[in-house]
Amino acid sequence: QVQLVESGGGLVQPGDSLRLTCEVSGRTFSNDKMAWFRQPPGKERELVAAISRSSFNIYYDRAVRGRFTISRNNAKSTVYLQMNSLNSDDTAVYYCAAAREVPGRDLGADFKTWGQGIQVTVSS
């Protein structure tokens, strides 16, 4: 059974930092590209960051570039999202996602396996 379990969310103040963690089981993690998506209140889910299986290729949405860092530990089947300088626009449910990495495919495409999501709220 495939499981993606997110942790590390919560309520923080503007300017604070959070680190999200996603632990993956039931699949060969080292074959997968990984990503973090988010869904702000009343909006559609959007891609935040993605990382290739070797960590060589990384993508960030323009809104988070320079503030967020995606990383992975293949030995622990875990992907992380370090979020710094948080602001109210970062308030959302954050989802971890996995997809088999296929050469030539867009790094941010083809994600169909999801975690349950975790709430991040940035408010003073």
Protein Blocks (a to p, Z undefined) as FASTA:
>chain_A
ZZdddehiacddehiacddddddehiafklpccddddddehiacddfbdcdfkomaccdd
fklgojaccdddfklopacdddehiafklgccdddddddddehiafkgoiabdcebiadd
ddZZ
